[in-house]
Each structure stands twice: as C-alpha cells, then as structure tokens.
Amino acid sequence: MKTYPTPLALLFALFLSVTVFGKPNMKHIIVYQEDGKFAGWPANNGAWQFEGDDILVGFTRGDYHLNDGHNIGPEETQLSWVARSTDGGNHWDAYNPPNYVGDFGRVPQTKFLGKPIDFSDPGFALRMVGIAYHGAYDPTGHFFYTMDGGQSWKGPHSFGNLREWPELKESGFEELTPRTDYVVLGKHEALFMISARKKDQFGSDKIFCARTIDGGKSFEFVSWIVPITDTARAVMPQTFKMPDGSLVSCMRRRSDYGQGTENWVDAYSSKDQGRSWQFSAKVGDAGAGNGNPPAVTATQDGRLCAVFGDRAVGNMMAAYSSDGGKNWTTPFVLRDDFGSVDGETNDLGYPRLFCRSDGKMVALYYYSTKQHLHHIAATIWDPAE
C-alpha cells in the first residue's frame, strides 16, 4: 500500500495517548493531527473494519482557517484522506488515497459497473457520496468500493435510476444526501440506508432503505425508514444487523421549535429486512447547533452501543442497549476535555464505532483540545468494566 510522507508533528501525534484522570478505562489516541491543518467528520467519510483488528477511517483534511463556522479553509482546497490501524486503533498511518472521493470533481462522470461486486469478500468496503457535505456535491449520488481492504478504490459508480422511483420523485425528495450505511445480506445482495432531501432545502432530509440484488449494478426503493410526514430532519443513519436478522438503525434528528432547535438521536428497527420500520426509542440528546450523528455496533456480550457528540458542552457520549434498541442507558461521558481557539464547543463528533477482537470498543471521531486543535481521535475502552 502506498503511503505519503508524515510530518514530524504527525509522527509525534500518532504515538500520543492519554488516559483521562479519574477515567482509567478511557484511553484517548490521536489518529491524525498536523499543525496548520483541520481534520474532521469521520461519519461523513466512512470507516470500515476488516479481518482481525484492521481498521480504516476516512476524514476530511484542509488548511486550518478561523471562520464563523468550521475552522477549515475553502471546500475546493479540502481533500478526502484515510487513516489505517492494523493493531486495533493504537497506532495509525494517514494518507491521501489515489482514485478516491473528490479526485474526479464534485459532480463526477460515473463509470459503468461491469460485473457485480462480491459483498461477501473479506476485503470489500464501500464509500457512499452525495450532495451538500464535504467531499462532493452530486445530487444523484455515487459510490466507490474496494476489494483489497482500502488499498485501492474503484469508482465513481452511480446508483442507477434510483432517484426515478415514484416514492422519491413524486414526493420531491430528489437530492440524495447519503453518507455510508449498508448491510450485506449475501454475495450480491445488500441494503443501503440513504437519505434524500427536497431540492436546495437543507434539513428536509429523510432516510429510506434501498436494495441491490445484483452486486450494485442496480438499486430498488424498499421503504421509508422515517415517514416523510415526520417534520423533523432524519439523516446520517448507521444500521446494525442483529444475530436474529433484525435491523437497528440509529440516526441524527433535528427539529425547530419556536426560537429554539432540538437535536437528538433516535433508534428505529426492522424485522423484515427493511420492508417496514418501527420507532424503537430515543437514544440521547445531541446538544446545540445542528446536533450530531451516531455510530452504533454491538459489544462482545451482545449489547448495542451508540456513540455521539453533545455539541452543547463539547462532550463525546455513549449509551448501551441490552434489548435490541428498545431501551437505552442514560448516556455517559466518553470524553469532556474539548478546547478550541474561538471557545466554541460545537465542532466535534461524527463518530464511527468498532468492537475489537479482545472486546474493547474503538470510537473514532473528530475533536479539538487546547494542545491539539481539530484532529481525528480514537477512544478505546472496555465495556465490561
């Protein structure tokens, strides 16, 4: 695998880990940090776990520039990078992969998928791309995939005529805003959880389930996960397949009430492979501003674990469910040492989450401290303690 030179600042950061005083179970590791650079949004970029404890996480890298919003330079100067760990998140190597998201323009000419993708291959992973977030501006959506664990990527490939399905076209939800969320059902069969919004209407997103049975050559609309009559935003899901085959999807919610905004995380479930969905429970509050998306996976003892950021106070939070997402523990703090140049607490989170072979959890997210401004971080902890 080709890698790129690492600055001295990054070499130092890659091996820096901190155990928080009073929380000996939480080990925080810097995945990628570079002076003068801003790194963020793993949930927008995707993260994948391959055989063993081989983990790959995507992120957006740009020049550090103090703004009213995110402290990153213009979007045209931002790049889609990845970082890899082969030891369960303890050490990382970050680089800019060739032939990847953004290398073909913000609205690329997609390529024909000549043969079906083998979703069951241990080296397979897929990155979904849409409109209105870091990396691309394609209302039709497209994807890249790898068959060698992220060492090389193929794409961009389209979602075919998915936008032409009546459920989307006739309801006006024609701009696809997916991040990366899919569940493999077989060699050539998978469910894709995709969000869509009305044209140029930020916050109108709703999530639907799509299916491919020919390895990604074509897609069919299956169902809305959150009804389009629901007035609150529903976007950025992450879906976990339970041992009994049922699906639990946790997602980012936002609703404006009067002069205020409420942000939270919901869980929905399906017992029929995505054909119908039911609200399960509220997982927790995601704080001020625009909220935060969740990550979800299972612990070795079978509990679900969800991680998300609280932008009101700058904390990373986690919660457990022992009954398949119907009930959740009160969220607890994974990390609370946020610090920034401008004093804002809302530029953090967007996590992804994995369970290592030894049972420890690895949460990946972007974060900032007074010592290390916006960077990609990992928190490793033992959920049994």
C-alpha positions in Angstrom: 0.0 0.0 0.0 1.4 3.4 -1.0 1.6 5.9 1.8 2.7 9.5 1.9 5.3 11.3 4.0 4.3 12.1 7.5 5.2 15.5 9.1 7.1 15.5 12.4 4.1 16.8 14.1 2.0 13.9 12.9 4.8 11.4 13.9 4.5 12.7 17.5 0.7 12.7 17.5 0.4 9.1 16.1 2.0 7.7 19.3 0.4 10.1 21.8 -2.2 8.5 24.0 -3.8 10.0 27.1 -5.6 8.3 30.0 -8.1 10.7 31.4 -7.7 11.5 35.1 -10.5 9.8 37.0 -11.4 7.6 34.0 -8.7 5.0 33.8 -10.8 2.9 31.4 -10.8 5.6 28.7 -7.7 5.8 26.5 -7.6 8.6 24.0 -5.3 8.3 21.0 -4.6 10.9 18.3 -5.3 9.2 14.9 -4.2 12.2 12.8 -3.1 15.7 13.8 -1.0 18.2 11.9 -0.2 21.8 12.8 -1.9 24.2 10.4 -4.4 21.6 9.3 -8.0 20.9 10.2 -9.3 17.3 10.2 -12.9 16.2 10.6 -16.1 14.3 10.0 -15.4 10.6 10.0 -19.1 9.8 9.8 -19.2 11.8 6.5 -16.3 9.9 5.1 -16.9 6.3 6.3 -15.0 3.8 8.4 -14.5 0.1 8.0 -13.2 -2.9 9.9 -11.6 -5.8 8.1 -10.3 -9.2 9.3 -8.7 -9.0 12.7 -8.3 -5.6 14.1 -7.5 -3.8 10.8 -9.5 -0.5 10.9 -9.7 2.1 8.2 -11.3 5.6 8.8 -11.9 8.4 6.3 -11.8 12.1 7.1 -11.7 15.5 5.5 -8.3 17.3 5.6 -7.9 21.0 4.9 -6.0 24.1 5.9 -6.8 25.4 9.4 -8.6 28.7 8.9 -10.5 30.6 11.7 -14.1 31.1 10.5 -17.5 31.8 11.9 -18.3 28.1 11.3 -16.0 25.2 10.9 -12.3 26.4 11.1 -11.3 24.9 7.8 -10.3 26.5 4.5 -12.4 26.7 1.3 -14.1 23.5 0.2 -12.2 23.4 -3.0 -8.9 23.0 -1.0 -10.2 20.1 1.1 -9.1 16.5 0.5 -10.6 13.1 1.4 -7.9 11.2 3.4 -7.9 7.9 5.2 -6.0 6.5 8.2 -5.3 2.9 8.9 -4.6 0.9 12.0 -3.6 -2.7 12.0 -3.5 -3.1 15.7 -7.0 -2.2 16.8 -6.6 1.6 16.9 -3.3 2.0 18.9 -1.2 3.3 16.0 -2.2 4.9 12.8 -0.9 5.8 9.3 -2.7 8.6 7.5 -2.5 9.2 3.7 -4.4 10.5 0.7 -5.5 7.5 -1.4 -5.4 7.8 -5.2 -8.5 7.5 -7.4 -10.8 8.3 -4.5 -13.5 10.7 -3.5 -13.0 14.2 -4.9 -10.4 13.1 -7.5 -13.0 13.2 -10.3 -14.6 16.5 -9.4 -17.5 17.4 -7.2 -20.1 16.1 -9.7 -18.1 13.3 -11.4 -18.9 11.3 -14.5 -19.8 7.9 -13.2 -18.4 4.7 -14.6 -20.4 1.6 -15.6 -20.2 -1.2 -13.1 -19.2 -4.1 -15.5 -19.6 -7.0 -13.1 -21.4 -7.4 -9.8 -19.5 -6.7 -6.5 -18.9 -9.6 -4.2 -20.1 -8.1 -1.0 -19.0 -11.2 0.9 -15.3 -10.8 0.1 -13.3 -10.0 3.3 -11.5 -7.2 1.5 -14.8 -5.4 0.4 -15.8 -2.0 1.6 -17.9 0.8 0.1 -18.0 4.6 0.4 -21.2 6.4 -0.4 -21.2 10.0 -1.7 -24.0 12.6 -2.2 -24.7 16.3 -2.1 -24.3 19.1 0.4 -21.3 17.9 2.5 -17.6 17.6 2.5 -16.2 15.6 -0.5 -18.7 16.1 -3.3 -21.8 17.9 -4.5 -23.6 15.3 -6.5 -27.4 15.2 -6.2 -27.6 11.9 -8.0 -25.2 10.2 -5.5 -22.4 7.8 -6.3 -20.1 5.3 -4.6 -16.5 3.9 -4.6 -15.6 0.4 -3.5 -12.5 -1.6 -2.6 -11.8 -5.3 -2.7 -8.4 -5.1 -1.0 -9.2 -3.5 2.3 -8.9 0.1 1.1 -5.5 -0.2 -0.6 -7.1 0.7 -3.9 -10.5 2.0 -4.9 -12.8 1.7 -7.9 -15.4 4.2 -9.0 -17.2 6.5 -9.1 -20.3 4.4 -9.8 -23.9 5.6 -9.8 -27.0 4.4 -8.0 -28.6 3.9 -11.4 -32.2 5.1 -11.8 -32.8 5.1 -8.0 -33.9 8.7 -8.0 -36.6 7.9 -10.6 -38.6 5.6 -8.2 -42.0 7.2 -7.6 -41.5 7.2 -3.9 -38.7 9.7 -4.3 -39.6 11.6 -7.5 -43.3 12.1 -6.8 -42.6 13.3 -3.2 -39.9 15.7 -4.3 -37.1 14.0 -2.4 -34.8 14.0 -5.4 -31.4 15.1 -4.0 -29.5 12.2 -2.4 -27.6 13.1 0.7 -26.1 9.7 1.8 -23.1 9.2 4.0 -22.1 5.5 4.2 -24.5 2.9 5.7 -25.1 -0.5 4.2 -25.9 -4.0 5.4 -24.7 -7.0 3.5 -27.2 -9.8 3.1 -25.5 -12.1 0.6 -22.8 -12.3 -2.1 -24.6 -9.9 -4.3 -27.4 -8.6 -2.1 -27.2 -5.7 0.3 -29.4 -3.0 1.8 -28.3 0.7 1.5 -29.7 3.2 4.0 -29.8 6.5 2.1 -31.0 10.0 2.9 -32.7 12.3 0.5 -33.9 15.9 0.7 -36.0 18.3 -1.3 -34.2 20.4 -3.8 -32.0 23.0 -2.0 -33.9 22.6 1.2 -31.4 22.0 4.0 -32.8 20.0 6.9 -35.6 18.4 4.9 -33.7 15.0 4.8 -35.5 11.7 5.3 -34.0 8.2 5.2 -35.0 5.4 3.0 -33.9 1.8 2.5 -32.8 0.6 -0.9 -31.8 -2.9 -2.1 -29.5 -4.3 -4.7 -29.6 -8.0 -5.6 -27.1 -7.8 -8.5 -24.0 -6.6 -6.7 -24.6 -2.9 -7.0 -25.4 -2.7 -10.7 -29.0 -1.6 -10.0 -31.0 -0.5 -6.9 -34.6 -0.5 -5.9 -36.5 1.6 -3.4 -37.7 -0.6 -0.5 -39.2 1.7 2.2 -39.0 5.0 4.1 -37.4 4.4 7.5 -38.8 7.6 8.9 -42.1 8.7 7.4 -41.9 11.7 5.1 -44.8 13.2 7.1 -42.5 13.5 10.1 -41.5 17.1 10.2 -38.1 16.6 11.9 -34.9 16.1 10.0 -33.7 12.4 9.8 -30.3 11.9 8.3 -26.9 10.1 8.8 -28.1 6.7 10.0 -25.9 3.8 11.0 -27.5 0.4 10.9 -26.6 -2.8 12.7 -27.8 -6.3 11.9 -28.7 -8.3 15.0 -28.0 -12.0 15.4 -31.6 -12.8 14.7 -31.5 -10.9 11.4 -33.4 -7.8 12.6 -32.0 -4.4 11.9 -31.4 -1.5 14.3 -30.8 1.9 12.7 -29.6 4.9 14.8 -29.9 8.3 13.2 -29.4 12.0 13.6 -32.6 14.1 14.3 -33.3 17.8 14.4 -36.5 19.8 14.9 -37.0 23.5 15.2 -39.5 24.6 17.8 -40.2 28.3 18.0 -36.9 30.1 18.6 -35.0 27.0 19.6 -33.6 23.9 18.0 -33.7 20.4 19.4 -31.2 17.8 18.3 -31.2 14.1 19.4 -30.5 10.5 18.3 -33.3 8.0 17.6 -33.3 4.3 17.0 -35.6 2.5 14.5 -35.9 -1.2 13.9 -37.0 -3.6 11.1 -37.8 -7.3 11.5 -38.4 -7.9 7.8 -35.1 -7.0 6.1 -36.0 -3.3 5.7 -39.5 -3.7 4.2 -41.0 -1.9 7.2 -39.6 0.1 10.1 -40.8 1.0 13.6 -39.6 3.7 16.0 -37.8 2.0 18.9 -36.5 4.7 21.3 -34.7 8.0 21.8 -31.1 7.2 22.5 -30.0 10.6 23.8 -29.7 14.4 23.2 -27.1 15.7 20.8 -26.8 19.3 22.1 -26.9 22.6 20.4 -26.5 23.9 16.9 -27.0 21.2 14.3 -26.7 18.2 16.5 -24.5 15.1 15.9 -24.9 11.8 14.1 -24.5 8.5 16.0 -22.4 5.4 15.5 -23.7 2.0 16.6 -22.3 -1.5 16.9 -22.5 -4.5 19.3 -20.3 -5.4 22.3 -19.0 -8.9 22.6 -21.6 -9.7 25.2 -24.4 -8.7 22.8 -25.4 -5.2 23.9 -25.7 -2.4 21.4 -23.5 0.6 22.0 -24.2 4.0 20.4 -21.7 6.9 20.4 -22.5 10.6 19.5 -21.3 14.1 20.3 -23.0 16.6 22.6 -22.4 20.0 20.9 -23.9 22.0 23.8 -20.9 21.2 26.1 -18.3 19.6 23.8 -18.5 16.1 25.1 -18.4 12.7 23.5 -21.2 10.4 24.8 -22.1 6.7 24.8 -25.1 4.6 25.7 -25.9 0.9 25.8 -29.0 -1.2 25.0 -29.5 -4.7 26.2 -32.8 -5.4 24.3 -32.0 -4.6 20.7 -32.5 -0.9 20.9 -35.8 -0.7 22.7 -34.3 0.8 25.8 -31.0 2.7 26.3 -29.0 3.5 29.4 -28.6 7.1 30.4 -25.7 8.4 28.1 -22.3 8.6 29.9 -19.3 10.7 29.1 -16.5 9.2 27.0 -14.6 12.5 26.8 -15.0 16.0 28.2 -11.7 17.9 27.6 -12.8 19.8 24.5 -11.0 23.1 23.8 -10.8 25.4 20.8 -9.3 28.8 19.7 -12.7 30.5 19.4 -14.2 28.9 22.5 -17.0 27.1 20.5 -18.0 23.7 21.6 -20.0 22.5 18.6 -17.2 21.4 16.2 -16.7 17.7 17.2 -18.0 14.2 16.9 -19.3 12.5 13.8 -18.1 9.1 15.2 -17.7 5.6 13.8 -17.5 2.7 16.2 -16.0 -0.8 16.2 -15.5 -3.8 18.6 -12.0 -5.3 18.7 -11.2 -9.0 18.9 -10.4 -8.5 22.6 -13.8 -7.0 23.3 -12.6 -3.4 23.7 -14.5 -0.7 21.9 -12.9 1.8 19.5 -14.8 5.1 18.8 -13.4 7.3 16.0 -14.4 10.9 15.8 -13.0 14.4 15.3 -12.1 16.6 18.3 -10.1 19.6 19.5 -8.1 20.4 22.6 -6.1 23.4 23.5 -2.9 21.4 22.8 -4.1 19.7 19.6 -6.6 21.6 17.5 -9.1 19.9 15.3 -7.9 16.4 14.7 -9.1 12.8 14.3 -9.2 10.9 17.6 -9.9 7.4 18.9 -11.2 6.5 22.3 -10.6 2.9 23.4 -12.4 1.4 26.4 -13.6 -1.9 27.9 -17.4 -2.0 28.0 -17.2 -4.9 30.6 -15.6 -2.6 33.2 
